[in-house]
């Protein structure tokens, strides 16, 4: 679903895609003809990513990696897609006008968006504020969402019931 939202009906030939938390490539494995640049913390997963056609992996930390520089994309990426870990950071970090970003699933997508071309498109999967959320936003989530709405054109957003992913071992509600 996330890949379809990202691509729409676009021709991906020669387009660049950044996945800052690639894992097992679940969000980019079907992006044929695109040049996918993937950051992964785990060296074994990064090695597996290198075997996928069109994927250039990097063993690195998405919190600190300069995406444009390491992948040689001076003008930025055409697309970004991310499903970062839904967890707290070891220490809050400043991002632009946000004085204290405390969640990885907020900070990493902000950094990926910063590396995207202005006319690009992104899909981000954030963790909800609780396991079975009623859709209410916490202060931290409101702050991040407000920043996104102030700086980017948001075409849509929704919260998805975590039970949809129960077969995969997940159960946490997500925001797309």
Helices and strands as residue ranges (DSSP letters): H 2-7, E 16-19, E 35-40, H 43-50, E 55-59, H 67-70, E 77-82, E 88-95, E 98-103, H 104-114, E 116-124, E 126-127, H 139-151, E 159-160, G 162-168, E 174-175
